[in-house]
Amino acid sequence: MGGFVYSEVRCMVVMMGLILMVMGVNGNSIGVNLGTQATHPLPGNILVQLLKDNGITKVKLFEPDPYALKALGKSGIEVMIGIPNDLLAPLSSDMKAAENWVAKNLSSYVSSNGVNVRYVAVGNEPFLKTLNGTYDAMTLPALQNIQSALIKAGLANQVKVTIPLNADVYETASNVPSGGDFRSDISDLMLKIIKFLNDNACPVTINIYPFISLYNDPNFPVDYAFFDGFSSPLDDNGKTYTNVFDANYDTLVWSLQKNGFSNMTIIVGEIGWPTDGDKNATPTSARKFNQGLITHLSGGKGTPMRPSGPIDVYLFSLIDEDNKSILPGNFERHWGIFNYDGTPKYQLNLGLTKTGTLIPAKGVEYLAKKWCVLSSTANISDPQVVSSVSYACGHADCTSLGYGTSCSNLDAPGNISYAFNMYYQEQNQQDKACQFPGGISAVTTKDPSAGTCRFIVQIKRIGLDLHGICFGREILFHMECFKHPRSVIEAYSTAWLWRATCRPQPGCGRLLLAQRRVEDRLLHSLVVAVSFWQHIGILLR
């Protein structure tokens, strides 16, 4: 969209994850995303109990992950199951493929596991400008085929279809909501989709990210992203806008109204604020935004165009994901209101429990209280340090290092130690994971955390992780192809070899996603290495 009010483009790769929706007070619904792209996900029973303890009663998966679906079975939690973009092509061209998908991923879990499926999300932000029309021709046919398959399976009354859309599908030339309409290049397509959803009593789902507006535009007014009031409110023919959320939401309302769909149900599928990985991503700002949003919507209040509400909103996200793509930015791994281990990051009142705050996960088991750090006898000028840090950050999450992050207070040895420890913990504290070349690393039982920088102790990983639960070839891919590459170049070459051997056949989508995650990590290792040594250079001057 044009202007700072509407710069809401979220450049994302396809990802797996869960969106969990909880009923807020007085009619509005407040939800949170729970991603599954973590190297050490919480066990299913602990996760489900965490949801229940915090009053969360509705769940959305971005794909039909067996691990999550089995855990959610007979829990009473309602489920929305997503279909990744890479499945849109076969589902759009083959009705039998759609029927098979519904039978395998919906009917079987509903009948055998007691999963309360309510929605199917067909694709994820398929019309992003950055995708250059890749999925334009196939999204509507896939939507129609899935709906037909639901009817044939006798599930159409229980399960509704929708498409999670990025807010860049609409725009305004006048910089106010009343000028809103669907993007000109996809206008005809959007109207066909909206009509189909409306005819089948299905909602429109939209993702709104004020943080991304601030991240992409340094001139974006910070106060306008929050809910505490804005010194220069926007006036739109007597309707006043003091925050970008209301303005963005009402631009969609106007877009629908102008085209004859004034009563269309709208779900805000993703909205939130990260806590690390960028100077504007902090726990304080995240709490300010999320609590502000919840308070803003409390009492059943809506927006200037729909003042009586209710508004269904899904916070992004529940738990951090240390294996998520960082192509949009390092903040992508830090959207959770809970840490990786289910502990709350900050005080947040969802309005769903008597405690008035988040309740931590119970029964989480941790590895031993020990950390991998730079050896006291090591020389940071040792050439082995450069390659070791690059390797560590290429196989673990180092996005808390850098300018404006939670670990920006560390000195040079501290930065190196953080990288070593993240790899050590990701590798489940195996002895060999803290044996970097030249004896430059050592294990310690003294917590090296400093200030806002937390040196984690990882949780125990029980059984197979979410990325390898049903795909033997993918497990082999993770365990052998990329276990100990001798160099970044070798690993990158192997990644491309894997892509060449993994054809886009049924069942191969997750393998490609896994391969892309590895490539993301390799790219991340190079980026971190450059920025890291620039930082070290500054410290040593």
C-alpha positions in Angstrom: 0.0 0.0 0.0 1.1 3.6 -0.5 2.1 5.8 2.3 3.4 5.0 5.8 -0.1 4.0 6.9 -0.3 1.0 4.7 3.2 -0.3 4.2 2.2 -3.8 5.4 4.1 -6.2 3.1 5.5 -9.2 4.9 8.1 -11.0 2.7 7.8 -14.6 3.9 8.8 -17.9 2.7 6.4 -20.7 3.1 6.6 -22.0 6.6 5.1 -24.6 8.8 3.4 -23.5 12.1 0.3 -23.3 14.2 -2.0 -20.4 14.9 -3.9 -20.7 18.1 -7.0 -18.7 18.8 -8.5 -18.0 22.2 -11.7 -16.3 23.1 -11.3 -12.9 24.5 -13.7 -10.9 26.7 -17.0 -9.6 25.4 -17.1 -11.3 22.0 -13.7 -10.5 20.5 -11.3 -13.4 19.9 -7.5 -13.1 20.7 -5.2 -15.7 19.2 -1.5 -16.5 19.0 0.7 -18.4 16.5 2.5 -21.5 17.7 5.2 -22.3 15.2 6.5 -25.8 14.7 9.9 -24.8 13.1 11.9 -25.4 16.3 14.8 -27.8 16.7 13.5 -28.8 20.1 9.7 -28.5 20.2 7.8 -29.0 23.4 6.3 -32.5 23.8 2.7 -32.7 22.6 1.2 -33.4 26.0 3.0 -30.4 27.5 2.1 -28.2 24.6 -1.6 -29.1 24.9 -1.6 -28.5 28.6 0.1 -25.1 28.1 -2.8 -24.1 25.7 -5.4 -25.2 28.2 -3.7 -23.5 31.1 -3.8 -20.2 29.2 -7.3 -20.6 28.0 -6.5 -21.2 24.4 -9.2 -23.2 22.7 -8.7 -22.9 18.9 -5.7 -23.9 16.9 -4.5 -23.4 13.3 -1.8 -25.5 11.6 -0.1 -24.2 8.5 0.1 -27.8 7.3 -1.4 -31.1 8.6 1.5 -32.0 10.8 0.9 -35.5 12.3 2.8 -34.7 15.5 0.6 -31.8 16.3 -2.7 -33.4 15.1 -2.2 -36.5 17.2 -1.4 -34.3 20.3 -4.5 -32.2 19.7 -6.8 -35.3 19.4 -9.6 -35.4 21.9 -8.3 -32.2 23.5 -11.4 -30.2 22.8 -9.3 -27.6 21.0 -10.7 -26.6 17.6 -8.3 -26.9 14.7 -7.7 -25.0 11.4 -5.4 -27.0 9.0 -3.4 -25.2 6.4 -2.3 -26.2 3.0 1.2 -25.0 1.9 1.6 -23.0 -1.3 3.6 -25.8 -2.9 0.5 -28.0 -2.9 -1.7 -25.5 -4.7 -0.7 -26.7 -8.2 -1.6 -30.4 -7.8 -4.7 -29.6 -5.9 -5.9 -27.0 -8.5 -5.5 -29.4 -11.4 -6.6 -32.7 -10.0 -9.9 -33.2 -8.2 -8.8 -36.6 -7.1 -5.7 -35.1 -5.4 -8.0 -32.8 -3.4 -10.2 -35.7 -2.4 -7.2 -37.6 -1.3 -5.8 -34.7 0.7 -9.1 -34.3 2.6 -9.3 -38.0 3.2 -5.8 -38.3 4.5 -5.4 -35.0 6.4 -9.0 -34.3 7.6 -11.3 -37.3 7.6 -8.8 -39.7 9.1 -8.0 -37.4 12.1 -11.6 -36.5 12.7 -12.7 -40.1 12.8 -9.7 -41.9 14.3 -8.2 -39.3 16.6 -11.1 -37.1 17.6 -9.5 -33.9 16.2 -12.1 -31.1 16.0 -11.2 -29.6 12.6 -13.2 -26.4 11.8 -11.3 -24.7 9.0 -9.0 -25.4 6.0 -6.6 -22.5 5.1 -5.8 -22.9 1.4 -2.3 -21.5 0.8 -0.5 -18.8 2.8 -0.2 -15.3 1.4 -0.2 -16.6 -2.2 -0.6 -13.2 -3.8 2.4 -11.4 -2.2 3.8 -9.0 -4.7 7.3 -10.5 -4.1 5.9 -13.9 -5.4 5.4 -12.3 -8.8 2.1 -14.1 -9.5 3.4 -17.6 -9.0 0.2 -18.8 -7.4 -2.3 -16.5 -9.0 -3.8 -19.0 -11.5 -3.9 -22.0 -9.2 -5.2 -20.6 -5.8 -8.9 -20.3 -6.7 -9.2 -23.7 -8.4 -7.5 -25.3 -5.4 -9.9 -23.5 -3.1 -12.9 -24.8 -5.2 -11.6 -28.3 -5.4 -11.0 -28.5 -1.6 -14.5 -27.2 -1.0 -15.9 -29.9 -3.4 -13.9 -32.5 -1.6 -15.3 -31.4 1.8 -18.8 -31.7 0.4 -18.1 -35.2 -0.9 -16.6 -36.2 2.4 -19.6 -34.9 4.3 -17.5 -32.3 6.2 -18.6 -29.1 4.5 -21.0 -28.1 7.3 -18.3 -28.6 9.9 -15.2 -27.4 8.0 -15.0 -24.1 6.2 -12.4 -22.9 3.8 -10.4 -19.6 3.8 -7.2 -18.1 2.4 -4.7 -16.3 4.6 -3.9 -13.1 2.7 -1.2 -10.5 3.2 -2.4 -7.0 3.6 -0.8 -6.0 0.3 -3.8 -7.5 -1.6 -5.5 -4.1 -1.1 -4.3 -0.5 -1.3 -5.5 3.1 -1.2 -4.5 5.9 -3.5 -5.8 8.6 -1.1 -3.8 7.3 1.9 -7.0 7.0 3.9 -9.1 3.8 4.4 -12.1 5.1 2.4 -9.9 5.0 -0.7 -9.3 1.3 -0.3 -9.8 -1.3 -3.0 -8.2 -4.5 -4.1 -4.8 -4.3 -5.9 -5.4 -3.6 -9.5 -3.3 -6.5 -10.9 -5.4 -9.0 -8.9 -8.7 -7.2 -8.5 -10.7 -9.6 -10.8 -9.2 -12.6 -9.1 -9.8 -11.3 -5.6 -13.5 -10.6 -6.4 -14.0 -14.2 -7.6 -12.4 -15.5 -4.5 -14.4 -13.2 -2.2 -17.6 -14.2 -3.9 -16.8 -17.9 -3.6 -16.0 -17.5 0.1 -19.1 -15.4 0.7 -21.4 -17.9 -1.2 -20.1 -20.7 1.1 -20.3 -18.7 4.3 -16.5 -18.6 4.7 -14.4 -15.8 6.2 -11.7 -13.6 4.7 -8.4 -14.0 6.6 -5.9 -11.2 6.5 -2.4 -10.7 8.1 -1.5 -7.3 9.4 2.0 -6.4 10.7 2.7 -2.9 12.0 6.1 -4.0 13.0 7.0 -4.7 9.4 5.9 -1.2 8.5 8.4 0.2 11.0 11.1 -2.3 9.9 10.7 -1.4 6.2 10.4 2.4 6.6 12.7 4.3 9.0 10.3 7.3 8.6 7.3 5.4 9.9 5.9 7.1 13.0 6.6 4.8 15.9 3.6 5.9 18.0 1.2 5.1 15.1 2.2 1.4 15.4 1.0 1.2 19.0 -2.3 1.9 20.7 -1.4 4.7 23.1 -2.5 7.6 20.9 -0.9 9.3 17.9 0.0 13.0 17.8 -1.2 13.4 14.2 -4.3 11.2 13.9 -5.7 10.5 10.5 -9.1 11.9 9.7 -11.2 10.1 7.1 -14.4 12.0 6.5 -15.1 12.3 10.3 -13.6 8.9 11.3 -10.4 9.2 13.3 -7.5 6.8 13.2 -4.9 6.8 15.9 -3.2 3.5 15.1 -2.2 1.6 11.9 -4.1 -1.5 12.8 -7.5 0.2 12.7 -6.6 2.0 9.5 -5.4 -1.1 7.8 -8.3 -3.2 8.9 -10.8 -0.6 7.7 -9.1 -0.4 4.3 -10.1 -4.0 3.8 -13.6 -3.2 5.0 -13.9 -0.5 2.4 -12.4 -2.8 -0.3 -15.1 -5.3 0.5 -17.9 -2.8 0.8 -17.1 -1.1 -2.5 -17.5 -4.5 -4.2 -20.7 -5.5 -2.6 -19.5 -7.6 0.4 -20.1 -5.2 3.3 -21.1 -8.0 5.7 -18.1 -10.3 5.0 -16.6 -12.0 8.1 -12.9 -10.9 8.6 -10.3 -12.8 10.6 -6.9 -11.2 11.3 -4.8 -14.3 10.9 -1.4 -12.9 12.1 -0.5 -9.8 14.1 2.2 -9.4 16.7 5.6 -8.0 17.7 9.0 -9.8 17.9 11.3 -9.5 20.9 14.8 -9.8 19.4 16.8 -9.7 16.2 16.3 -6.0 15.5 16.6 -2.7 17.3 12.8 -2.2 17.4 12.2 -5.8 18.5 12.3 -5.9 22.3 10.2 -7.5 25.1 9.1 -4.0 26.2 7.8 -3.1 22.7 6.3 -6.5 22.2 4.4 -6.3 25.5 3.3 -2.7 24.7 1.9 -3.7 21.3 0.3 -7.0 22.3 -1.3 -5.7 25.5 -2.3 -2.6 23.7 -4.0 -4.6 21.0 -5.9 -6.7 23.6 -7.0 -3.7 25.6 -8.0 -1.9 22.4 -10.3 -4.8 21.4 -11.6 -5.4 24.9 -15.3 -4.8 25.6 -16.2 -6.0 22.1 -14.9 -2.8 20.5 -14.1 -2.7 16.9 -12.7 -0.2 14.4 -14.3 3.1 13.1 -15.9 1.3 10.2 -17.0 -1.6 12.4 -17.3 -0.1 15.8 -19.3 -2.9 17.4 -17.0 -5.7 16.5 -16.3 -8.4 17.3 -12.9 -8.9 15.7 -11.1 -12.2 15.6 -7.3 -11.6 16.0 -4.5 -14.1 16.1 -1.3 -12.9 17.8 1.9 -14.0 16.2 3.2 -16.1 17.9 3.1 -18.4 20.9 6.6 -19.8 21.0 9.9 -18.8 19.4 11.2 -20.9 16.4 14.9 -21.3 16.2 14.8 -23.1 12.8 12.6 -20.6 11.0 13.8 -18.8 7.8 15.4 -15.4 8.5 15.1 -14.2 4.9 12.7 -11.4 6.0 15.0 -10.5 8.9 16.6 -11.9 12.1 13.5 -11.0 14.1 11.6 -13.9 12.4 12.8 -16.3 15.1 11.6 -14.2 18.0 7.8 -13.6 17.6 6.8 -15.7 20.6 5.1 -14.5 23.7 6.7 -17.6 25.3 10.4 -18.6 25.0 11.5 -21.9 23.4 10.9 -23.7 26.7 7.4 -22.4 27.4 8.4 -19.7 29.9 6.7 -16.3 29.4 8.9 -13.5 28.0 6.9 -10.8 29.7 3.7 -10.1 31.6 0.7 -10.3 29.3 -3.0 -10.5 30.3 -4.9 -12.3 27.6 -8.1 -11.9 29.7 -8.6 -15.7 29.7 -7.5 -16.8 33.2 -8.0 -15.6 36.7 -4.2 -15.1 37.1 -4.2 -12.2 34.7 -0.9 -13.2 33.3 0.7 -16.0 31.2 1.1 -19.4 32.8 4.4 -21.2 31.9 4.6 -24.7 30.5 4.7 -27.5 33.1 6.9 -30.6 33.2 9.5 -29.3 30.8 12.8 -31.3 31.1 16.1 -29.6 30.5 19.6 -30.8 29.6 22.3 -30.4 32.2 23.2 -27.0 33.4 26.3 -26.5 31.4 27.4 -24.3 28.6 30.1 -24.2 25.8 32.2 -21.1 25.8 35.4 -19.7 24.4 38.4 -21.2 26.2 40.2 -18.9 28.6 43.4 -19.9 26.8 42.2 -19.2 23.3 43.3 -16.2 21.2 40.4 -14.5 19.4 42.8 -13.7 16.6 43.3 -17.4 16.0 42.0 -18.2 12.4 40.2 -21.2 13.7 37.8 -18.8 15.5 36.5 -17.3 12.3 35.5 -20.7 10.7 34.2 -22.0 14.0 31.9 -19.1 14.6 30.7 -19.4 11.0 30.1 -23.1 11.4 28.3 -22.7 14.7 26.0 -20.0 13.5 25.3 -21.9 10.3 23.9 -24.8 12.3 22.3 -23.0 15.2 20.5 -19.7 15.9 22.7 -16.7 16.4 20.1 -14.0 15.6 20.4 -12.5 19.1 23.9 -11.3 18.2 24.3 -7.9 16.4 23.4 -4.3 16.7 20.3 -3.5 18.8 19.7 -7.1 19.9 19.5 -8.7 23.3 23.2 -9.7 23.2 24.6 -6.5 21.7 26.1 -5.8 25.2 28.6 -8.7 24.9 32.3 -8.1 24.2 34.3 -10.1 21.6 34.8 -13.2 23.7 31.2 -13.1 24.8 30.0 -13.1 21.2 32.2 -16.1 20.4 31.0 -17.9 23.4 27.3 -17.2 22.6 27.8 -18.7 19.1 29.5 -21.8 20.5 26.9 -22.4 23.1 23.9 -22.1 20.7 25.5 -24.8 18.6 26.3 -26.9 21.7 22.7 -26.7 22.9 21.2 -27.4 19.5 23.4 -30.5 19.3 22.0 -31.7 22.7 25.2 -31.0 24.5 27.1 -33.8 22.8 30.8 -33.7 23.8 32.0 -33.3 20.3 29.8 -30.2 19.8 32.1 -28.3 22.2 35.3 -29.5 20.6 36.1 -26.8 18.1 39.5 -26.9 16.4 42.6 -25.9 18.2 41.1 -26.3 21.7 39.4 -22.9 21.5 36.3 -24.0 23.3 35.5 -25.4 26.7 32.5 -26.6 28.8 31.6 -24.7 31.9 29.0 -25.1 34.7 29.0 -21.3 35.4 26.2 -19.6 33.6 27.8 -17.0 31.2 24.5 -15.0 30.8 25.1 -11.3 31.0 22.5 -8.5 31.3 19.8 -9.0 28.7 21.7 -11.8 26.9 20.6 -15.2 28.0 22.8 -18.2 27.4 20.2 -21.0 27.1 20.2 -24.5 28.3 18.2 -26.5 25.8 15.2 -28.7 26.6 15.4 -32.4 26.0 14.3 -33.6 22.6 12.0 -36.5 22.9 11.7 -38.8 19.8 11.7 -37.3 16.3 11.3 -33.6 15.8 8.4 -32.1 13.8 10.4 -32.0 10.6 11.3 -35.7 10.5 8.4 -37.5 12.0 7.0 -39.2 8.9 9.7 -38.7 6.3 12.6 -41.2 6.4 14.3 -39.5 3.5 14.1 -36.2 5.2 15.6 -37.7 8.4 18.4 -39.0 6.3 18.8 -35.6 4.7 19.1 -34.0 8.2 21.3 -36.6 9.8 23.7 -37.4 7.0 23.8 -34.9 4.2 24.4 -31.9 6.6 25.6 -33.4 9.8 29.3 -32.3 9.5 30.0 -30.5 6.3 33.7 -29.6 6.0 32.9 -26.1 4.8 30.0 -23.8 4.0 30.8 -24.2 0.3 30.6 -28.0 0.5 27.3 -27.8 2.4 25.8 -25.3 0.0 26.8 -27.5 -3.0 25.3 -30.5 -1.3 22.1 -28.5 -0.7 21.8 -27.8 -4.4 22.5 -31.5 -5.2 19.7 -32.4 -2.8 17.4 -30.0 -4.6 18.2 -31.7 -7.9 17.4 -35.1 -6.5 14.2 -34.1 -4.9 11.7 -33.6 -7.7 8.4 -31.8 -7.0 6.5 -35.1 -6.7 3.7 -35.8 -4.1 5.3 -36.0 -0.6 8.4 -34.1 -1.6 7.2 -30.7 -0.5 8.5 -31.0 3.0 11.9 -32.2 1.7 12.2 -29.1 -0.3 11.2 -27.0 2.7 13.8 -28.7 4.8 16.4 -28.1 2.1 15.4 -24.4 1.9 15.8 -24.2 5.7 19.3 -25.5 5.5 20.1 -23.0 2.7 18.7 -20.3 4.9 21.0 -21.4 7.7 24.0 -21.4 5.4 23.2 -17.9 4.2 22.7 -16.9 7.8 26.1 -18.2 8.7 27.7 -16.1 6.1 25.7 -13.0 7.1 26.4 -13.5 10.8 30.1 -14.1 10.1 30.5 -10.8 8.3 28.5 -8.8 10.8 30.1 -10.6 13.7 33.6 -9.8 12.6 32.7 -6.2 11.8 31.5 -6.0 15.4 34.7 -7.6 16.7 36.7 -5.1 14.7 34.9 -2.2 16.4 35.4 -3.7 19.8 39.2 -4.2 19.2 39.8 -0.7 17.9 
